[in-house]
Amino acid sequence: MKGFETGRMTRSYRPRGHAGLRRFGVALLAGLLAAGPGAIARADESPPAAAPAVAAPSGSALTTWAKRWFAEMMAGRTDRTQYAAAFAPQVTDEAIARIAHDLNRYGATPLRAEIVQTKTDGDQTFAVLKFVFPRGDATSLLFGFDAAGKITGVAPSGIAGD
């Protein structure tokens, strides 16, 4: 698979030994594509009226959150409350273990996270974040967030030079 389309954003896969993370992203995308063309926008409906909506993180809040998410995943943990209801079932213990194994190949938590691109499509926000590591490695991930700030998907995202 050379690439995938999420909304109007197209990203290429770059095989670099992250098979578990790729499988996680491919499973997410396959599920969304099987659900139909509008599935991404419908991945999680707005929270009930009683629950306050929290916007998707942006700017320094997004990079701080992303570094923490990455470190937790490297440790084989994740806070499942941060995932949208439609995506949460894909965040299995097995998926987390595979991702942790793949992310630990970088040897250390990232020094920094950089926002490469953001895009809003309907009620969903997409962000490509580049993670830079102590030994000079870098990788990027595409995150999807619903209007309530819940994660609707995570997938590897190739960018030039990573």
Protein Blocks (a to p, Z undefined) as FASTA:
>chain_A
ZZdcehjaccddddehiammmmmmmmmmmmmmmnojklmmmmpccddfklccddddehjl
lmmmmmmmmmmmmnopacfklpcfklmmmmcfklmmmmmmmmmmnopacfbdcdfbdcde
hjbccdddddddfkopacdddddddfkopafbdcddddehZZ
